[in-house]
Amino acid sequence: MTQRIIPAICLALLAAPAAGDAPAPAGVSEVKAFFREGQTFLTWREAPGVVDARYRVYRHTAPITAKTIGKAKLLAEVPAGSSRFQEMWTTDGKALVSHRRHKDNPAVTRRIIPRLVIQPVSGPDEAPKMLAEDRGLFVHTVKETGTVEAYYAVGVGSSSAEDGDRDPPPVGAANTAGPIEEIKQPIGAVRYYVETAKDKKTGRIAPSREWYIMWMDYALWNPGYIGYAFPFAISPRSFKEGGPCPSAHLDGIGTMNVFTATYTNYGCGDFSRNALPTWYFGYGAKARRGRDLKKIDYKFKDTICNYVQYRILQTVLWARRTYRITDPRFIINGNSMGASGAIGFALQYPRFVTAIWSNEGLTDYADTMAKRHGRTVRLWAGSIFGNYGHVETANPVRFLPFGDDRLDWVCKWNGENVYHVRDAKWFLQHNVDVDMPFLNIGHCWQDGSIPAASQAVPFEKVVRDCRQCFSYTIARGGHGWGSAWGNGRMMSAMRWDESRPGFSSVPPIVGWRYGKKDPTSRTYMYKAAWGTRARPVGGKAIEETADSWTLPIIHAAAEGQEEDYVVDVTPRNLQRMKVKAGQAFAYEIKSLDGSQSESEGEITADRHGLLLVPKVPIRRSGALVVVRRK
């Protein structure tokens, strides 16, 4: 596609300081502010010589003077050095560029900037304009839905025990700014670096990746464990204006955002070098040293927030707006930790995520016991307890709101034990009525990292009867890409504006791989395929009216591989046919071409408003399921 340069539009330029006040007091100076895409960026020159300084940011809807400062709202106390880009530094204070694997690679080191950028670069040849070391920064996310004029002031104090003074600071022309015209809007991002590469088709040098900084709402964040400014990346060639949203790839251990591969849109890596991986939610509000797991009290009682999920999805929402994405598909894939994160995204945001491919992921964070060298140990205890608190504390979870019905459904689980929310089998059993994404999940028997006894076997017992749209395998293999098997055939065919089948009473089938039968494997709906708009079977796709639903379904294994079997099918994600508990429907099972009727009967919607068509054949010759309102 043609490279699209995305301008950052400032709705208000650097504001003049408030007039009519006395000269600024010694300390904070050069306070400036501007508004852009739902956020006001406030900068100042830090006070020299103040030890352990903390800068108090005030906001008011009237000019801030000595008379009005007492009525201004204290938004935040920002520590000194707030222009430092925290995610570009390790927990022990080393720049990420110093890592031995990357320090000699200029293509990587240019992504790593020590200080924040608040004005976007225009293209590949422009260097990012980083804030000076003595500049403070605070980004305020506007809450008012109507236009307001806001005024700001910045004062300085110390966080030392001797300084208990919280009186409003002196104000003057140099430490105030306004008026700033503000209004609540979807938050934006600042492009700070553009990578280029040779286009394989044209041979021309063109932008290949773009790196951005996004700021979360400071009021939602826990600055004690991670900064609210973070980097992410997109590959412009993966986006088509008005097309589908490119998938998110969640990496495992060893990759921070700036090191992720080019196929990793949104920069969804493991943040372990300086923060936390994608399988986490994010540390609780009380955790003050979450950037170093060794200093976490694993038995703390706290509320855990979904910080990591929240910021990744904010980047996805930003990309959808930027590229005017209209095709409502969002697919996530991952291995190991990334696979664990993918399962979490699917279950916690089922109206937004369309499908996942999860290879070797955790399904139950509370039970990771495994046999090692003749004794039973808990795997990942430090990481899991450090993020969620000790399992015995049953810490509650709180989901941050997006203001989007597709994402905020999960807010109903605020206050739930976080280990329940991170137990896939528990969550499926407690949300039978909710249409989940296509769950394409696999585990291996010999995985030394994700124990099958606690993560695969219990989950297998639930998923085979979950009535959701899924494919599941458990097979011989270790821990790595492709060890587990997945029905990737259906991933890209799934849409959220099209219905789908859910499966239950699914028998285990021995699988084939590389032309051989693997007697150690069990597969569930592994080679099943059903007709969709994007990929019909037998020339047919799912058809739905207000009173009927028709499903063409086959198993797509090669001849002689995978036996025929029967399952129960539940119509899911219905777009037009509304079903209420107690309503009666007739069903019929036919040959795939519809010429021969094989069985028929009557079914009644259960208390969840779900139907169940019994004994649908999954066979190479295919079948047609027809459901009609009586």
N, C-alpha and C positions, 0 to 999 in steps of 0.2 A: 504494500500500500504506500501511497505517498506520505512521506514523513510530515507529521502534523505538529507544528510548533504551538505549544499551549501557553498563551499569554496569562500572566498573573495580573489581574486588574485591581488597582488600588482605588477604592471608592473615596478615600480621603488621603491626601498627601500629608507629609510631616506637619503636625499641627503647631501653631504658634503657642507660646506659653500664655498663661492667664495674665491679663493686663491689670495694672492698678495696684499691684502688691509691692511690698518692700523688696529690696534685693535678696537673692537667695542666701540662706544661711550657709556657713561653711559645711562642706560634706557633699551630698548628692548635687549634681549639676547636669546640665544639658539633657534634661528630660524631653523626650520627643515621642510622638505616638502617631499611628495611622491605622486605618481599618481596612480589612480585606477579607472577603469570603467568610463572614460570620465571626471574625476574630480581630481584636485590636492588639497591635504589636507595640509594646511600650519599652523604650530603651533609655538608659541613663549612664552618666559617667559615675563610676563608683567612688566613694569617699576614700581618699588616701589615708593610710595610717590607722584605720579602724580595725582592731583585732576581732576576729570571729564575727564579722559584720553580718547583719541580717537587714534586708531592705524591705520596708513596709510599704505596700502598694495600696493606695486609697482610690476610690471611685465615687463620684457624686454626679447628680444630674443638674447641678448648679455650679458656677465657678467656685473653685476651692480657694478660700482665703483664710486668714487667721480666724475669722468669725464663723466660717462654715465648715472648717476641717473636722470639727467635732461631730457633724452630722454625716460626714462621708463614711462609706462602708470600707472597712479594712478587708481587701480581697485576699491578700496572702502575705506571708513573710518569706521572702526569697533569700536564700543564702548567697554569700559572695561568690563570684565566679560563675554566675548563671548563664553567661554566654559560652561556657565550655560545653562542647557536645559530648555529654556523658557516655553515650553509647559507642563512641569511638575510642574509649579507653577501657583497659582491663580493670578488674577489681583491685589490683595492686598498683594502679596509677600509671601503667605503661600504655603508650599509644598502640592501637591495634596494628599499625603499620610495622611495628617492630617484630611482629611474629615471624619466625624464621621461614615459614612456608611462603610468605608473601612480601617480605620487605624488599626483595629484588625484582618484583613484578610491578612495573609502573602502571599497567592496566588495572591493577587492584589498588595500588597505593593512592591513586588519584581519587578513589571513592572515599577515602578516609580523610576527613577534615577535622581538625582539633576544636574548631569553634563554629558556632551556629551561623547560618546564613538566613536572612529574612527577605532578600530580594532575589528573584529567580535569574538564572543565566538564560541568555537568548539562544545559545547554540553550542556546538562542540568546541569552538575556539575561545570561549569566554571562561575566564577563571572565576571561581566563586568569590563573592565579596564577603569574607568572614567578618564578624564583629570583632572589634579590638578587644584585647585582653582585659582592659579596664572598663568595658561596657557591661552593664547589667541588662537582662532581658526578662520580660514577663509577657506572656500571651494570654489575653483574657478572651474566653469564649462567651459570646453575647447570649443572654437568655431571653431578652425582650423580643416579642414577636412583632411589635410596632416600632417605628423609627424613634430613636431617642438621641439626645445630645448628651454626651458623657464627658466629664472632666476627671483628670487623674493627677495624683501627687505621689511622690516617693520620698520617704524619710529613711533614716538609717539608725540602727541601734545595734546592740551586741547581744548575743545569745548566752553570754556568760552568766553564771549564777549571781554575780553581784549586780547585774543590770536587770532589775525588775520593772523598770520604767516602761509603761505602755501608753503614756500620754501621747496625743497627736503631735507630730513633729512641727517645727516652724516651717512655714511655706513662703515661697517667693517665686519670682519669675523663672528662676532656673530649675526649680524642682517641681513644677506643675506643667500640665499640658491640657489643651482643650480649646473649644469644643470639638469632639469627634462624633460624627454622625454614624450611628450604629444600628444594626438590626440583626435578628437571628437568621442565620443562613446555614446551609450545609458547609462544613469546614473544608478548606482547601489544602493545598500543599505547595511547597516551594522547590522548584527544580534547581539543584545545585551542581549537577554534573551530567554531561551527555557523552556516552561512549559511542565510538564508531567502529564499523567493520566493513569488509568488502562484501557486497551483495553477490551471492553465488550466481544469480541469473544474469544480472546486468554488468557485473564487474566493477560497479561504482562503489565508492566509499559512502556509507550512509549511516545514520544513527542506528545503533543496535540495542542499546539500553539507556534508560533515563533514570537518574537517581533523584529522589525527592526527600524532603523533610516534612513531616506532619506533626502538628501539636494537638494533643488531646486536651480535653477540658481539665484545667488544673484543679478544679474543685472535685473532680471524680478520682483523681490520681493519688497515688501514694508516693510522693517524691523521696521518701526514705529508702525505697528499694530500687527504684528506677526512674529516670527522668521521663517527663511527659512528651519530650521531643524525640522522635525516632526516625531512622532512615528506612525507605523501601524503594524497590526498583520495579520497573515494568519493561517489557520488550515490545516496543511499538509495533513491530511486525506481527505480533500475536493478536492485535486488536483490529477489528473491522468496524467502522462506524455503523451503528445500527445493527450489528451482528451479535453473536453470542459472547458472553463474558469468558475470557480465557480461564482455564482451570488454575487452581492454586496448588502448588507442590509444597508439601511440608517436609523439611529436611530433618535429619536426626542429629546426633551429637557431632560437634566439630565444625559447624558452619554458622557463622553469624551473618546477619543480613548482607553486609558488604562483600561476603565471600561466596554467596550463593551462585549456583549455575544459571546460565542464560535461560533455561526452561522454567526457572522459578519466578514466575510473575508475582508481584507484590512483595518480593523479598522475604518470603516466609521461611526463614531459616531457624536453626536452633541458636538462641541468643546466649549460650552457656558461657562464652568468654567474658561477658560483662553483664549478663542479665539472666534469662531463663529460657528453657526450650518451649517448643510449640505444644507439647503435651500438657503443659501447666495451664492454670487459670491466671495466676499471679498472686503474689504474697498478700497477706491480709493487711488491714488498715493499721494494725499495731506493730507490724514488723518493721523495724527501723534499719536493720542491717541485712536486708534480703539480697543485697548484691554479693554477699559472701555467705554461702550456705553453712560454712563451718561455725558461724557465729549465731545461727538461728537456734532458738530454744524449741526443740521439736514438740514439746508438750504445751506450747502456748495455746490459749483459748482465744480464738479470733474469728472475725468474719472474713471469708475469702472472697475476693472479687475476680471476675473474669477479665482481668486486664489484657491478657495476651490475645484471647479471642476477640475482644472488643477492638483492639487497635488493628488487627489483621482485617477484620470485616470493615472497619472504617476506610482502609485503603481500597478495598474492593468496591465499596459504595462510591468512593471518589472516582475510581476508574470508570464505573458505570455512567456517572454523570459526565465525565470528561469526554468519553467517546460515545455518548448517547446510546448506550447499549439498550436494546429493546428485546432481545431474545432472552427469556427468563430462565436460562440455564446457568448453574454454577456447580462445577465439579471440583472435588478435592481429592488428591492422591498423596500417599505418603508411605514410608517404610519405618518400622520400629517406633521411635518417638513420634515421628510424623504421622504414622498410621494410628497411633493412640490419639493424637490430636484430631485426625480426620474423623474418627468415630465420635469424639466429643462434639465437633462441629455439626455432624449429621444429626445427632440426637437432640442437641440443644437448640439448633436452628433449622428444624425440619421444613419450614416454609420458605427457606432461602436456598439451602443446599439441595441440589438435584440428585447427585450421586457421589459416592466415594469409592475409591480403590484403596483398601487398607491392608497392607502386607505386614504381618507380624506386629500387631498393635495390642496394647493392654486393653482388656475389657472390664477389669475389676482392680482398681488401684488399692483397695483395702487388703487384698489377699495376693501377695506376690511371694508366698513361701515356696521354697524349692529345696530339693536334696542336693547338697554339694559336699563331696568328699566324705560321705558317710554321716553328715549331720544336716539338720534342717536350718535354713537361713532365710531371711527376708531380703529379697533383691530390691534394689532401688530405694531402700529405706531412707537414706539421707536426703535424696532428691525429693521423694514424695512427701515425707514428713516435713521437710524444710519448706515445701510449698503450701501444704494443706494443714499443717499441724499434725500431731500424733493421732493415729486412727482412733484411739480411745477417747479423744476429746470431742469427736463428732462435730467438728467445727461447721458452722452454717455457711452457706454460699449465698452471695448476692450478685445478681446479674445486672450489669449497667444498662440503662435504657438507651435505645437508639432513636426513639420517636418514630418507629416503623413497625407496623403491625406484623409484618413477616418475621421480624427479629425479636420483638418484645413479648411474644407468646411465652417464652421461657421465663419471663419475670415472675410467673406464677409459682416458680420453684424457689423464689427468694426465701431464705431461712431454712431450706432443706439441708440435711446433712450432706456435706460436699462429697463424701464417699459414696452416698447413694447416687448422686448425680453423675459420678464417675464410675458407676457400675452399669455397664450397658444392658445386662440382662434385667436388672432391677428397673431401669428406665423404660425398657421396651414393655415389660409387664404392667407398668403403671401408666402407660400411654397407648393402650391398644387402639383407642379411638382416633389417634393422631396419625395422619399419613406421613410416614417417614420417607426419606430419600431411598434410592436404590442402594442397598448396603452390599457392597462387593468386598467381602472380607475373607481372609485366609490365615491359617496358622500352620506351624510345623511341629511335629512331635519332638524333634531333637534340638529345638531352639534352647540355647543355654542362657539367653537373656530374657525372653518372654516365656515363662514356664507354661507348658501346655496344660498341666494338671489344674492350674488355677485360672488360666486365661482362655483356654480353648475348650476344654471338656465341659465345664459348666455352661459356657456361652452356647455351645453346640446344642445342648439340651433345650435351651430356650428358643434359639433362632429358628430351629426347624419347625416350630409351631407358632411363630410370632405373628403370622398373618400379614407381615409386611413384605415389601418387594425386596428380595435378597438373593444372593448367591454366596454359598459358604463352602469352604474346603478345609480339611485338615489332612495333612499328608507328611510323608517322610521328608526331612530336610533340616538344615540348620538355620542360621539367622542371616538373612541377606536378601538383596533384591531378587525377586522371582522365585524365592524358595517356596512360598505359598502360591496357590493357584487362584486365579480370579477370572470371572466371566467379563472380561473387558469388552466383549462384543456389544453388550448393551449399554455401556457407559455413555458414549457420545450420542446414542439414540434417545436418551431420556430427556423429557421436557416437563416443566412444571405446569404448562397449560394443556397437558394431555393426560388422560387417565392411565392407570397401570394395574397389573395384577399383584395381589399379595398372596403369599403361599403359607400353607400349614399342612401338618401330617405328612411332611416330606420324608421319604425313606432315604437312608444312606445308600449311595451307589459307589462302587469301586471305580476309581478314575483311571483314565489312560493319559499318558504323557510321553512325548517323543516316540509315539507308535507302540508303546508297551503298556501293559496293564500293571498298575501298582497296587498290589493287594494290601499295602499298609495304609492306603488312602481311603477317606470317606468324603464324598462330594454331595452337595445339596443344591439342586437347580444349577449345577455348574455349566452345563451346555444348553440350558434352556434359552429360547429366544422367542419373543413375541412381536407381533407386528406393530410398528409405530409409523408415524408420518415419515420420519427420517429413514426408517429401514423396515419396509414391509416384509412379511413372510408369506410365501405362496401368492404374492401379489396383493395381500390384504394387510390392512392396518386396523388398529382398534377403532371401532365406531361407537359413538355415544350420542343418544338423543335424550330428551327429557324423560323418556319412559323405557329406554332400552340400552343395553350395553353388549357389544360383541367383541370377543377376544380371539384372534388367531394365535395359536401357540404350538411350538415344535421343540424337539431337541435337535440341536445342530451338530451333533457329533458325527464323525465320519462313519460310514457303514461298517457295522461290526464292532464299533466302539460305543460303549454306554448302552445299557439295556433300557427298555421301555418301563415306565412306572406310572403311578397315579398320585395326584396330590389334590388337596382342597384349595380352591381359589376364592379370594375375596376381592371384589372390585374396589380399587383405591384411587384416591386423588380425583374423584369424579368432578367433572366440570359442569355438567348439565343435569344429570340424573340425581335429583335430591332424594335421599332415603332417610326415613324416620323409623324409630323403633316400632316394631309391631306390624309394619307394612308387609304385604304379601307380594311375592314375585314368582313367576314361572321361569324355569331354566331348561335349556336343551343343549345337549352335546352332540355335535355333528362331525362328519368328516371335514377336512380342511376346506374342501371346495364347496361345502354346504349341501351336497347332493344327497347325503344319507344321514338320517337321524339315528343315533345310537342309544341315547338315554334321555329321560326328561323327568321333571318333578316340580314340586313347589317348595320354596324357601321363604322364611320370614326374617325380617331384619331384627337383630338382637338389640340389647339395651344400649349398645354403642352406635346404633344406626348402621350396622355393617351386615352385609349378606355373606353367605358361605355356599359356594357351589361344590358339592362333593364329588370326589373321584374323577377328576379331570385327567385324561391320559396325556402324558408327556412322551411323545414318540416321534420317531424320525419322519413318519408320514404326516404328522401334524393333526391338529384338532381345532374345531371351532366351537367356542362357548357363547351361547346366546342367553341373555337375561332380559325378561320383559316384565313390566309392571302389570299386575292383574287388575 
